[in-house]
Amino acid sequence: MIETWLQALPHGITLSCRACGQRGRPVLLFLHGFPEGAFVWDALLEHFAQPEHGGYRCVAPNLRGYERSSAPPEVKDYRAKFLVQDVLALIDSECGAQTPPAPLAALVAHDWGGAVAWNLANQHPQRLAKLVIINSPHPGTFLRELQHNPAQQAASTYMNELIQDDAEAAYGANNFEKLLAVLSAHSANEDASHRTPSAPPQWLTEQVKQDYRQLWRHGLRGGLNYYRASPLRPPRPGEPAAAAVSLPMDMLRIERPTLVIWGQQDHALLPCLTEGLADYIADLTLVPLPQASHWVVHEEPERVVQEISAFLARGAA
């Protein structure tokens, strides 16, 4: 049974959360991306909360700017340091019975949630035991490819569309037609070769579409502000973006065991982003999924659960 509530954090932000499992158990924290919300993790929350699958306390917040969570109006309020602050405060609320708080059993994250997770794991490694990343580029490899790889530069041009002043209106028009098209156009599934370009993938059912529309009706501006606040974008006239960024190695190292699951058919985040990850991650497990796209959690949920389960069990007593 999924429980929902509004979690007020000490620094004035409120996060709407979804969870399953008994409080006091080891915590798995799940972070979503754009244009998604906490609900995309429901099946995983329910699975890992079951005693036979670890009996974890599983929590998925809607990140700042999404659903009923606080949505500050300024773009600067969506910089990585503030997003990390939100997640740290939520970890305190879930793991804070001890001093210092117990670490998460694992932080699991996709897309923009992964951007937050990479930063948190680098800056506060003591707050988690393990890290799971699903199709979210490490900042070191992303910066490298944005600066030197024309293919990734071209694949990322959509980011400069999402930062435009009219993006909310454009993507919200006609009952979110353009956002639904993004989910459909960049999906992959076993019978993709047998469907017309306009037909949705199997996972994008009418119920799932309705779940997404219900989320998006809370507003798109917060989610779009993640793109506006980040310099890791392709350059455009008058703005060097990633071309002007330099990241020192001490901002890029990950010292916790890390599982990276990557749908190889991701047209926005190319497989080249997984090359060289071992330069930054001391203990890396990389699982490429050849037939999956960016929406791998929807497309291959059983495989995602299988890989996370094996990773959590590794090294367990």
N, C-alpha and C positions, 0 to 999 in steps of 0.2 A: 504494500500500500504506500503510495507516494504522499508524503506530507508537504505542505507548502506554508510559508510564513514570510514575514518581512523582518529582516535582521537589521536593527539599528547598530551602526558601528560608532566607536567613540569619536571619530573625527567628523561626524555629521552626515555621512553617507549611509543610505539604507539600501540593502540588497534584497531583492525578492528571491527566495531560495526554494529548491525542491530537494527532498531527501528521502531516504529509505534506510531502515536499519536502526539498531538500538544505540542510543547515546552512550558514550563511554567505551565503545568498541574502537579498534583502530580505524582511522578515517581515510577514505579515498575521496579526493576532491576533484571535481570535473569542471573544466572551463570550456565554454563554447566559443565559436567564432562568428563571423558575419556571413550571411544575414540570419543567423540562427539564434537559438535561445536555449535556456536550461532544459526545456522539454525534450530535446533531441537525445539526452542521455538517459531517459526514463528506463529503458529496457536494461541498461547496464547497472543503474542504481538498484533495480529490483533483483537482478542476477547476483551481484556481489554482496548484497545484504543477506542472502540466504545462508544459513549455517553451513551447508555442504559446499558452499563456494567462498568461504572465508568469514562469513558473518560480519562483514565490515559495516561501519557507519558510512553511508555513501551520500555525498552532498554535492549539489550542482547549483551554483548561484546564476541568476541573470546578471551579467556584468553591468557595471555603471553605464547608463544610457539605454538599457534594454528593459522591455516589459515594464514592471512596476518599480524597478530599481531607480535610484536617484539619477537624474539626467541634468547635470550642470550645464549652463548655457554656453560657456566659453570653450573654444577649441583647446586652449591650454590646459583645461581640466582633464583632458584625455591623454596626457603624456604618460609614458610608461611608469614613471615614479609614483603617480597617483593610483594607477591601476594596480600596481604591486601593493601599495598601501592598503587598498581595499581587501585584497586577498589575504594579506597577512593578518588583518583584523578579523577576518572570517575564520582563519585558522585558529586564532586565539579563542574565539567564541566556541569552537568545536573541540579543541584540544587543550583548552586552558585550565583544566582542573589541576594540573601540575605546574610547578614553577621551577625552571622555565617550562612552557607548554611542550607536551609531547609532539614529536614530529608526525607529519602525515605518513601513513603507510605508502602512499603514492599520490602524486599530482598528475592528473590525466588531462590533456588539453589538445584542442584542435584549432587550426587557423589562428585568428587573433588571440584566442585563449592561449595558444601556444606561445605567441609573442610575449604575453605576460608571464607565462611559466618559465620560459628561457631566462628572462630577467630575474625572476624570483629565485630560481635555482642557482644562478650565478652569485647573486647578492646575499642570499640567506640560505645557504645549503643545509644548515642545521634544522630548518623547518620542514624538511621532507627526507624520507628514506630513499625513495625512488622517484623517477620522472618518466612519464609516458607521453610522447609527442606523436600526434597524428597529422600529417600533411600541414606542418607549420615550419617554415624555414628557420634554421639557426641564424642569428643576426650576422655571424661571420661569413657563412656561405652565401647568404642573401645579398649582403653588401658586395661581395666579390663578383657575383653574377650580374647584379645590377650595374656594376661599373665596367665589366669586361665582356659580357656575353650578350650579343645582339638578340639572340633568341629569347632569353629571359627578359631583356628590356622590352621586347615586343609583347611578350606574354603578360607583362605587368602594366601595359598602357591603360588598362581599365581602371587602375588606381587613380589616374589623373582625371578620369571621367567622374569618379565617385566623389572627388573633392570639389566639384563645381557647385556654385551657389544654387543651381536649380536641380540638384541631384535628388533631393527629397521628393520634389514634385514629379520628376521624370520617372522615378522608380515606384512611386506610389500611385501613378495614374492607372485608370482602368482596372481597379481592384488588384493592384500590384502585379499587373501583367508582366512588366519587364523583370521584376525580381523572380517571379516564377519561371520565366524563360531562362534566367541564369541557372537556376537549379536543374532545369531540364537539359539545356544545351550542353552543359559540361558534365553530364552524368555518363556513366558507363554501366552496363549490365550484360548478363549473359546472352540476351537476345537483341542487343542494340542493332545488330546488322539487319534485323527483320522488321524494325519499326521505321516509320517515316521520320524525317527530321522534326516534324511538328508534334509527333506523338510523345507523351511524357514517358520517362522510365518507369519500370514496374513499381519502384518504391514510392514514387510521387503520386500516391492515391488521392482521391478527393478528400479523405479525412486528413491526410498529411497537409494538403494544400490549405485546408481550413485552419489547421493548427498554426501554420505559418502566417496566414492572413491575420488571425487573432493576435499573434505576437506583434506583427508589423503595425497594427492599428494603434498601438501604444506610441508609435513614432519611430522615424528612421534617423533623425538627426544625430542622436547619440552614437549609433553605430557608425555612421559616416564620419563622425568627428575623429574616430580612431585613425582613419586615413589622413585626415587633414592635419592631425597633430604629429604625424610621423614623417621624418625626413627620408625614410627608406622607400623611395618611389623613383620611377624613372625621371630623368631631367625633362624639363619643358622650357619653352622660351621664357626667359627672365627668372628662372628658378633652377639652380643646379641640382637640388634634391640630393640623391645618393652620391652624386659625383663629388660633392663637397664634404662627405662624411668620412671620418677616420675613427676606427674603434680600436683601442689598445687591447692586447691579449688578455689582460686581467679582467676585462669586461665580458669576455667570451668563454672562459673556461667553465666547464661543468664537471663537478667532482662527485656527483651522485650517479649510481647506476642508471642508465638511460635506455629506454626502448623507443625506437623511432619506427613507426609504421607508416609506409608511404604508398599511396595509390599512384601507380606509374602513369595512369592516363589523365593525370591532373594537367589541364591545359593552361592553367594560370601559374602554378608553381611546379616547374619542370623537375624531372628526376635529377638533373645536374645539381640541384640544391642539396642532395644527400652526399655528394662527392666531397671527400675531405673532412667529414664530420669527426673522424678519429683524431684530427689535429686539435680539436677543442674538447672532446669528451673522453674522460679517462676510462670509462667502462661502458662501451656502446654495444647495443644489440640493434641491428638494422634489419627490418623485415619489409622488403619490397613486395607489393601486391600487383602483379602485372596487369590484371583485368579491372582494377578499381580506379576510380577517379578521385577528385577532391572530396566527394561526398561518401567516402568509404564507410563511415559509421552507418549510413543508411543502406549502402549497397551490400556490404559483407559483414553484418553485425556478428554473426557466429564466429567468423575468423578473427575479428577484433577482440572478442571475448576470449577466444582460445589463446591468442598471443599475450594478452594482458594477464590471463590466469597463469600461464607458464612463467612469465616474468616475475609475477608476485611470489610464486612458489620457489623461485630460484634463490638458494641460500637460506631458505626457511628451515628452522629446526625440525 
